[in-house]
Amino acid sequence: MAVSGIVTAEREAVVRLVVLGPEHHETSAEVEVVLDTGFTGHLTLPPEVVGELGQPLLGSRNSVLADGGRVALDVYRAQVLWDGRRRSVEVLATGGGALAGMSLIWDHRVNLS
């Protein structure tokens, strides 16, 4: 199992990820996500991407940010294409950008060039 990505000029490891809308919807988005080994969840996406896809809201969760701050974030359920397979993941909506966390990366090999 391998996923391929690049290292950007900003020294960030980035992969392209297809996020699918809810079942029976024909929506999808291809998103560049930064691999964040300090994030233990699956995925963060900007609220506008989550809104465009029409993902179902599961609720909210108190989260600890990298700077130690705490914030309540909306939690959604989404389907992504990861390593050629459809996976159901939790998505945290945040304005900080798209991140792939360790729960998504777990048990996969990531090749960067």
Phi and psi in degrees as GROMACS dihedral restraints (atoms count N, CA, C in turn):
[ dihedral_restraints ]
;  ai    aj    ak    al  type     phi  dphi    fc
    3     4     5     6     1  -143.2    20    10
    4     5     6     7     1   142.6    20    10
    6     7     8     9     1  -120.3    20    10
    7     8     9    10     1   139.4    20    10
    9    10    11    12     1  -110.7    20    10
   10    11    12    13     1   147.2    20    10
   12    13    14    15     1  -154.7    20    10
   13    14    15    16     1  -168.3    20    10
   15    16    17    18     1  -131.4    20    10
   16    17    18    19     1   164.8    20    10
   18    19    20    21     1  -107.6    20    10
   19    20    21    22     1   123.4    20    10
   21    22    23    24     1   -80.2    20    10
   22    23    24    25     1   171.4    20    10
   24    25    26    27     1   -61.8    20    10
   25    26    27    28     1   -22.9    20    10
   27    28    29    30     1   -84.9    20    10
   28    29    30    31     1     5.0    20    10
   30    31    32    33     1    67.3    20    10
   31    32    33    34     1    36.6    20    10
   33    34    35    36     1  -109.2    20    10
   34    35    36    37     1   137.2    20    10
   36    37    38    39     1   -83.4    20    10
   37    38    39    40     1   120.5    20    10
   39    40    41    42     1  -127.5    20    10
   40    41    42    43     1   136.3    20    10
   42    43    44    45     1  -125.7    20    10
   43    44    45    46     1   155.2    20    10
   45    46    47    48     1   -93.5    20    10
   46    47    48    49     1   134.7    20    10
   48    49    50    51     1  -132.5    20    10
   49    50    51    52     1   132.7    20    10
   51    52    53    54     1   -94.4    20    10
   52    53    54    55     1   121.9    20    10
   54    55    56    57     1  -106.8    20    10
   55    56    57    58     1   126.1    20    10
   57    58    59    60     1   -98.2    20    10
   58    59    60    61     1   147.5    20    10
   60    61    62    63     1   -71.8    20    10
   61    62    63    64     1   175.2    20    10
   63    64    65    66     1   -58.4    20    10
   64    65    66    67     1   161.5    20    10
   66    67    68    69     1   -52.5    20    10
   67    68    69    70     1   147.1    20    10
   69    70    71    72     1    69.1    20    10
   70    71    72    73     1    12.6    20    10
   72    73    74    75     1  -115.7    20    10
   73    74    75    76     1   143.8    20    10
   75    76    77    78     1   -96.8    20    10
   76    77    78    79     1    22.2    20    10
   78    79    80    81     1   -92.1    20    10
   79    80    81    82     1   147.2    20    10
   81    82    83    84     1  -158.9    20    10
   82    83    84    85     1   161.5    20    10
   84    85    86    87     1  -143.0    20    10
   85    86    87    88     1   139.0    20    10
   87    88    89    90     1   -98.1    20    10
   88    89    90    91     1   122.4    20    10
   90    91    92    93     1  -125.7    20    10
   91    92    93    94     1   136.9    20    10
   93    94    95    96     1   -84.2    20    10
   94    95    96    97     1   124.3    20    10
   96    97    98    99     1  -118.6    20    10
   97    98    99   100     1   140.9    20    10
   99   100   101   102     1   -86.8    20    10
  100   101   102   103     1   131.5    20    10
  102   103   104   105     1   -75.5    20    10
  103   104   105   106     1   121.2    20    10
  105   106   107   108     1  -122.2    20    10
  106   107   108   109     1   100.3    20    10
  108   109   110   111     1   -72.1    20    10
  109   110   111   112     1   -10.2    20    10
  111   112   113   114     1   -89.4    20    10
  112   113   114   115     1    -5.7    20    10
  114   115   116   117     1  -101.9    20    10
  115   116   117   118     1   118.6    20    10
  117   118   119   120     1   -87.2    20    10
  118   119   120   121     1   -10.9    20    10
  120   121   122   123     1   -79.1    20    10
  121   122   123   124     1  -168.5    20    10
  123   124   125   126     1   -85.8    20    10
  124   125   126   127     1   -59.5    20    10
  126   127   128   129     1  -155.3    20    10
  127   128   129   130     1   140.9    20    10
  129   130   131   132     1  -116.9    20    10
  130   131   132   133     1   144.4    20    10
  132   133   134   135     1  -138.7    20    10
  133   134   135   136     1   150.3    20    10
  135   136   137   138     1   -61.2    20    10
  136   137   138   139     1   144.2    20    10
  138   139   140   141     1   -54.8    20    10
  139   140   141   142     1   -33.5    20    10
  141   142   143   144     1   -67.1    20    10
  142   143   144   145     1   -33.3    20    10
  144   145   146   147     1   -69.3    20    10
  145   146   147   148     1   -44.6    20    10
  147   148   149   150     1   -60.0    20    10
  148   149   150   151     1   -42.3    20    10
  150   151   152   153     1   -65.3    20    10
  151   152   153   154     1   -41.6    20    10
  153   154   155   156     1   -61.7    20    10
  154   155   156   157     1   -35.9    20    10
  156   157   158   159     1   -82.6    20    10
  157   158   159   160     1   -17.1    20    10
  159   160   161   162     1    72.5    20    10
  160   161   162   163     1    35.3    20    10
  162   163   164   165     1   -67.6    20    10
  163   164   165   166     1   144.1    20    10
  165   166   167   168     1   -75.1    20    10
  166   167   168   169     1   133.1    20    10
  168   169   170   171     1   -76.3    20    10
  169   170   171   172     1   128.9    20    10
  171   172   173   174     1   -94.6    20    10
  172   173   174   175     1   -26.7    20    10
  174   175   176   177     1   150.3    20    10
  175   176   177   178     1  -154.2    20    10
  177   178   179   180     1  -131.4    20    10
  178   179   180   181     1   161.2    20    10
  180   181   182   183     1  -142.8    20    10
  181   182   183   184     1   138.2    20    10
  183   184   185   186     1   -75.8    20    10
  184   185   186   187     1   128.3    20    10
  186   187   188   189     1  -126.6    20    10
  187   188   189   190     1   149.3    20    10
  189   190   191   192     1   -99.7    20    10
  190   191   192   193     1   126.1    20    10
  192   193   194   195     1   -84.8    20    10
  193   194   195   196     1   169.0    20    10
  195   196   197   198     1   -58.9    20    10
  196   197   198   199     1   -31.2    20    10
  198   199   200   201     1   -85.2    20    10
  199   200   201   202     1     5.1    20    10
  201   202   203   204     1    90.7    20    10
  202   203   204   205     1    -9.2    20    10
  204   205   206   207     1   -68.9    20    10
  205   206   207   208     1   156.6    20    10
  207   208   209   210     1  -115.0    20    10
  208   209   210   211     1   141.8    20    10
  210   211   212   213     1  -151.0    20    10
  211   212   213   214     1   147.2    20    10
  213   214   215   216     1   -88.2    20    10
  214   215   216   217     1   125.8    20    10
  216   217   218   219     1  -119.8    20    10
  217   218   219   220     1   142.2    20    10
  219   220   221   222     1   -71.0    20    10
  220   221   222   223     1   141.0    20    10
  222   223   224   225     1  -114.1    20    10
  223   224   225   226     1   132.7    20    10
  225   226   227   228     1  -125.7    20    10
  226   227   228   229     1   161.5    20    10
  228   229   230   231     1  -106.2    20    10
  229   230   231   232     1   133.4    20    10
  231   232   233   234     1  -140.9    20    10
  232   233   234   235     1   161.5    20    10
  234   235   236   237     1  -107.8    20    10
  235   236   237   238     1   135.2    20    10
  237   238   239   240     1  -127.3    20    10
  238   239   240   241     1   155.8    20    10
  240   241   242   243     1   -95.9    20    10
  241   242   243   244     1   114.6    20    10
  243   244   245   246     1  -131.0    20    10
  244   245   246   247     1   119.8    20    10
  246   247   248   249     1    57.5    20    10
  247   248   249   250     1    38.9    20    10
  249   250   251   252     1    78.8    20    10
  250   251   252   253     1     4.2    20    10
  252   253   254   255     1  -125.1    20    10
  253   254   255   256     1   151.7    20    10
  255   256   257   258     1   -80.7    20    10
  256   257   258   259     1   130.0    20    10
  258   259   260   261     1  -130.7    20    10
  259   260   261   262     1   141.2    20    10
  261   262   263   264     1   -91.6    20    10
  262   263   264   265     1   127.4    20    10
  264   265   266   267     1  -136.7    20    10
  265   266   267   268     1   159.4    20    10
  267   268   269   270     1   -88.9    20    10
  268   269   270   271     1   139.0    20    10
  270   271   272   273     1  -120.0    20    10
  271   272   273   274     1   129.1    20    10
  273   274   275   276     1   -97.7    20    10
  274   275   276   277     1   128.2    20    10
  276   277   278   279     1   -87.4    20    10
  277   278   279   280     1   119.0    20    10
  279   280   281   282     1  -149.3    20    10
  280   281   282   283     1   146.8    20    10
  282   283   284   285     1   -76.6    20    10
  283   284   285   286     1    -0.5    20    10
  285   286   287   288     1   -77.9    20    10
  286   287   288   289     1    -1.8    20    10
  288   289   290   291     1   109.8    20    10
  289   290   291   292     1   175.0    20    10
  291   292   293   294     1   -91.8    20    10
  292   293   294   295     1   123.1    20    10
  294   295   296   297     1  -127.0    20    10
  295   296   297   298     1   140.5    20    10
  297   298   299   300     1  -104.6    20    10
  298   299   300   301     1   124.3    20    10
  300   301   302   303     1   -99.3    20    10
  301   302   303   304     1  -179.2    20    10
  303   304   305   306     1   -64.5    20    10
  304   305   306   307     1   -28.0    20    10
  306   307   308   309     1   -66.4    20    10
  307   308   309   310     1   -29.3    20    10
  309   310   311   312     1   -80.8    20    10
  310   311   312   313     1   -40.6    20    10
  312   313   314   315     1   -75.9    20    10
  313   314   315   316     1   -25.6    20    10
  315   316   317   318     1   -46.5    20    10
  316   317   318   319     1   132.9    20    10
  318   319   320   321     1    67.9    20    10
  319   320   321   322     1    25.2    20    10
  321   322   323   324     1  -130.5    20    10
  322   323   324   325     1   150.6    20    10
  324   325   326   327     1   -95.6    20    10
  325   326   327   328     1   133.3    20    10
  327   328   329   330     1  -116.1    20    10
  328   329   330   331     1   121.9    20    10
  330   331   332   333     1  -103.6    20    10
  331   332   333   334     1   126.6    20    10
  333   334   335   336     1  -117.9    20    10
  334   335   336   337     1   141.3    20    10
